[in-house]
Amino acid sequence: MDDKITNSEMRVLRILWDLGPSKVRTLNDELNKKHDIGYTSTLKLMQTMNQKGMLTREKEGVSHVYSSAIDQNKTQKSILNKILEYDFAGSKMNLMMQLFGDEKTDKKDMDEIRSFIKKMDKANENERK
């Protein structure tokens, strides 16, 4: 699989990760909730992604059901690591400051982030012992 995932491919992957195996019509309907894209364009995109090894395809009657062939966590981690390396010179602090430096982060998200950091601190303390 090519390391570069286009925005359109990422949209398809996100839908498949959320919904699971889906037909082209289902994906096209989901894509059209945010972007105007024709059925044949969605079909061609999915066929190309299948050829690249990003999707698998199973025949179901007269249509095909597509599934993601790549792991969500590995893909997201790879993308984030590239952003971290190239855009933030490897600085996790700078990345976090950029992410949370605006007023758009709600209280629930901040509470979950604090809880996550506390868990990481405890895990690091236990490793040092």
Protein Blocks (a to p, Z undefined) as FASTA:
>chain_A
ZZbdcfklmmmmmmmmmnopadfklmmmmmmmmoccdfklmmmmmmmmmmnopaccddeh
jbccdddfbdfklmmmmmmmmmmmmmnnopaklmmmmmmmpmkbcfklmmmmmmmmmmmm
mmmmmmmZZ
